[in-house]
């Protein structure tokens, strides 16, 4: 029997095991055993746990959620029809419901799959090489395996006092740990109605906190069923919400809401630029100058300018590039900063655009209207179309490419700015935030300003992906698990990056550049060499499928061998066999 340890039980590990099930012949349960280590129920993991409040909704279209396999053809959309018919057709359903779907798919695999799967509800604190096997350590003691798959996701590893913190924690914060699917610290006893709350962060996690402290405490929204897609919402307090909620961020900016529709002309424009990205990617990955990203930026800038022409506005490459570098969106017509007065059909032609008077709430209001062409388009709106529309191609052409540290720093800076335009909250969430601003409950301030004495502090900053708290070589490992693997040279992180370098079948690359056979990693631990792991989109990355193919090949190679009671060591394929498996 081949024994596999999967460290982490979220969607990435579920997708890998479903792929393995699909490739293993029926009747193979006695040949392969998988132990999934995660303190939380497998499938949903920590982020998608079912105990989350119903006020927390999916931030992406539920149509991408798909854990179907040869066991069952049910994607989330099919499943919800009978599991929760009242929510059928919801584009952004409660996250807890998505977690229930993922957990049920894991349980179905455990009961009926071609692989024997067990859940071990523990944190793994160390992984060490033991001959040709791997020894896992934790509160359970130790266990040995022939294969290990690291899929720790948002997991922060062990709680050892020797472990360096994954990010600089906010001193005095109510939550001692990052808010990753667990909001149990935000109780009415800890945050009383007469108190004020100061939240570090102004992104999706901060929006979750604001909604939990208002809608989650019995507040309601007037205008949700008015029929007007952009009808103004009014918040109806319950009396249990905090007196004041403040977002504090370094940029002082909110994320732009997603556009619910994209015009066919823009879609056609994006399709024309996809071959250009692929053409750039081929020589980019094959030459010693692979790190120079000027060609990539030139393609994206041309696409943004063509989108502007399609929409009947004019903007220069210089203006667009300035937005990419600074994260400040300006009017596409002239490059001037956004309007000071509340935009709407009555004042769309205003020329009084002064950035120093612009409030974050009005920026958010303008972005909502621009999504429906009821306000002037901005450079941020154009970049949102380009970055979200070409993102799968970007992930593919940037995959494991070599790049200089300077180019990579620039890429992370630009990507962070453009993701704020492209991957923000759904429009309904943005409308709710606006209603909270309008009610006087929600406010925003620069992070440089000190919170007022007596406020409740909440840290809504999510740890960065990867396995280092900062780019190599300066960053420290986020857990003892990765500290040991890095120290022993079984895994590696390239200079300037935070995530593990892996081969295309998820096999970890050792510090000497060789493949660390039988040790693999998928998802957030590998962010930077590969991109875009904060997603439920199963088709965006292929490492889990290639990992499953490799394991299935090993099962086939060992199928004819006897299985002693002690369990055989996994035979490693020869170079010739590896070549056949890859084909």
KAWOCOR-V711476 format. One record per backbone hydrogen bond with DSSP energy under -0.5 kcal/mol. CO is the residue of the C=O (numbers start at 1). NH is the residue of the N-H. E is the energy in kcal/mol with one decimal. If there is no record, write none. Layout:
CO;NH;E
CO;NH;E
This chain:
1;3;-0.5
2;33;-3.0
3;146;-1.7
3;147;-1.7
4;6;-0.5
4;35;-2.7
5;7;-0.6
5;149;-2.9
6;8;-0.9
6;37;-3.0
7;151;-2.9
9;43;-3.3
10;14;-1.9
11;15;-2.9
12;16;-1.9
13;17;-2.3
14;18;-2.5
15;19;-2.2
16;20;-2.0
17;21;-2.6
18;22;-2.2
19;23;-1.0
20;23;-0.7
20;24;-1.4
21;24;-0.5
25;28;-0.9
28;31;-2.2
28;32;-1.0
31;2;-3.0
32;116;-2.0
33;4;-2.9
34;36;-0.5
34;118;-2.7
35;6;-2.8
35;37;-0.6
36;38;-0.6
36;120;-3.2
37;8;-2.5
41;45;-2.3
42;44;-0.8
44;48;-1.6
46;49;-0.9
49;52;-1.2
53;56;-1.5
55;57;-0.6
56;95;-2.4
61;64;-1.9
62;65;-1.6
64;66;-0.6
64;538;-0.6
65;76;-1.9
72;69;-3.1
73;75;-0.7
75;79;-2.6
76;80;-2.7
77;81;-0.6
78;81;-0.7
78;82;-0.6
79;82;-1.1
79;83;-2.4
80;84;-1.9
84;87;-2.6
85;88;-1.3
87;90;-2.1
90;93;-0.5
91;62;-2.4
93;58;-2.9
94;97;-0.6
94;98;-1.3
95;99;-2.6
96;100;-2.0
97;101;-2.1
98;102;-2.4
99;103;-2.6
100;104;-2.6
101;105;-2.1
102;106;-1.9
103;107;-2.6
104;108;-2.3
105;109;-1.9
106;110;-2.7
107;111;-2.0
108;112;-2.4
109;113;-2.4
115;117;-0.6
116;34;-3.4
118;36;-3.0
118;120;-0.5
119;121;-0.6
120;38;-1.7
120;122;-2.5
123;125;-0.5
123;139;-0.7
126;137;-2.5
128;135;-3.3
130;133;-2.0
133;130;-3.1
134;136;-0.6
134;145;-2.4
135;128;-2.4
136;143;-1.8
137;125;-2.5
137;126;-1.3
138;141;-2.2
140;142;-0.6
141;138;-1.8
143;136;-3.2
145;134;-2.8
147;5;-2.6
148;520;-2.5
149;7;-2.8
149;151;-0.6
150;522;-2.4
151;10;-0.5
152;155;-2.8
160;163;-1.6
167;169;-0.8
169;171;-0.7
170;173;-2.0
174;176;-0.6
178;180;-1.5
179;181;-0.6
181;183;-0.6
183;186;-1.6
185;187;-1.6
187;191;-2.3
192;195;-2.0
195;243;-2.5
195;244;-0.8
196;456;-2.9
197;199;-0.5
197;246;-2.3
198;200;-0.5
198;458;-2.3
199;201;-0.7
199;248;-2.3
200;460;-2.2
201;248;-0.6
202;255;-0.5
203;207;-1.9
204;208;-2.0
205;209;-2.0
206;210;-2.3
207;211;-2.3
208;212;-2.5
209;213;-2.1
211;214;-0.8
211;216;-2.9
214;217;-1.4
214;219;-2.3
215;218;-1.7
220;236;-3.0
221;223;-0.5
221;224;-0.6
222;234;-2.0
223;226;-1.2
227;229;-0.5
228;231;-1.7
234;222;-3.3
235;237;-0.7
236;220;-2.0
244;197;-3.2
245;443;-2.3
246;199;-3.4
247;445;-2.7
248;201;-3.3
249;447;-1.8
258;260;-0.5
263;267;-2.2
264;268;-2.5
265;269;-1.9
266;270;-2.5
267;271;-2.0
268;272;-1.5
269;273;-1.1
270;273;-0.6
270;274;-1.1
271;275;-0.7
273;277;-1.7
274;278;-2.1
275;279;-2.6
276;280;-2.3
277;281;-2.5
278;282;-1.6
279;283;-1.0
280;284;-1.7
281;285;-1.9
282;286;-0.6
283;286;-0.7
283;287;-1.0
287;290;-1.3
289;292;-2.0
291;293;-0.7
293;297;-2.3
294;298;-2.2
295;299;-1.8
296;300;-2.2
297;301;-2.6
298;302;-2.1
299;303;-2.1
300;304;-2.4
301;305;-2.4
302;306;-2.3
303;307;-2.3
304;308;-2.0
305;309;-2.1
306;310;-2.3
307;311;-1.9
308;313;-2.7
309;312;-1.3
316;320;-2.2
317;321;-2.6
318;322;-2.2
319;323;-1.9
320;324;-2.1
321;325;-2.2
322;326;-2.3
323;327;-3.0
327;329;-0.6
329;338;-0.5
330;379;-3.0
331;335;-2.4
336;331;-3.2
344;347;-1.8
347;350;-1.5
351;353;-1.8
352;340;-1.3
352;354;-0.7
353;355;-0.5
354;357;-1.2
355;358;-1.3
359;363;-2.0
360;364;-2.3
361;365;-2.3
362;366;-2.7
363;367;-2.4
364;368;-2.0
365;369;-2.0
366;370;-2.8
367;371;-1.8
368;372;-0.6
369;372;-1.1
369;374;-2.9
370;373;-1.8
377;332;-2.4
378;382;-1.9
379;383;-2.5
380;384;-2.2
381;385;-1.6
382;386;-1.9
383;387;-3.3
384;388;-1.9
385;389;-1.8
386;390;-2.0
388;391;-0.6
390;394;-2.2
391;395;-2.7
392;396;-1.8
393;397;-2.8
394;398;-2.0
396;399;-0.7
398;401;-1.7
404;408;-2.4
405;409;-2.4
406;410;-2.0
407;411;-2.5
408;412;-2.7
409;413;-2.0
410;414;-2.7
411;415;-3.3
412;416;-2.3
413;417;-1.7
414;418;-2.8
415;419;-2.5
416;420;-0.9
417;421;-0.8
418;422;-2.3
419;423;-2.7
420;256;-2.0
425;258;-2.7
426;430;-2.0
427;431;-2.5
428;432;-2.0
429;433;-2.3
430;434;-2.3
431;435;-2.0
432;436;-1.9
433;437;-2.4
434;438;-3.0
435;439;-1.8
436;440;-0.6
436;441;-1.3
436;442;-1.8
437;440;-1.3
441;245;-3.2
443;247;-2.5
445;249;-1.4
446;449;-1.5
452;455;-1.6
455;457;-0.5
456;198;-2.9
457;174;-3.6
458;200;-2.7
458;460;-0.8
460;462;-0.5
467;478;-2.1
471;474;-1.0
471;475;-1.5
472;496;-3.4
476;469;-2.8
479;483;-2.0
480;484;-2.3
481;485;-1.6
482;486;-2.5
483;487;-2.3
484;488;-2.3
485;490;-1.6
485;491;-1.1
486;489;-1.0
489;511;-2.1
492;501;-2.4
494;497;-2.2
497;472;-2.9
498;467;-2.9
498;468;-1.0
500;502;-0.5
501;509;-2.4
503;506;-2.1
506;521;-2.3
507;503;-3.1
508;510;-0.5
508;516;-3.2
510;513;-1.9
514;510;-3.2
515;517;-1.5
516;519;-2.0
518;148;-2.3
519;508;-2.8
520;150;-3.1
522;525;-0.6
523;526;-2.4
524;466;-1.7
524;527;-1.9
525;500;-2.9
526;530;-1.7
527;499;-0.5
529;400;-3.6
530;528;-2.3
533;535;-2.3
536;538;-1.0
537;540;-1.1
542;546;-1.9
543;547;-2.6
544;548;-2.0
545;549;-2.2
546;550;-2.1
547;551;-2.4
548;552;-2.8
549;553;-2.2
550;554;-1.9
551;555;-2.3
552;556;-2.2
553;557;-2.2
554;558;-1.9
555;559;-0.7
556;559;-0.6
558;561;-1.2
562;564;-0.6
564;567;-1.7
574;578;-2.9
575;579;-1.9
576;580;-1.7
577;581;-2.7
578;582;-2.3
579;583;-1.4
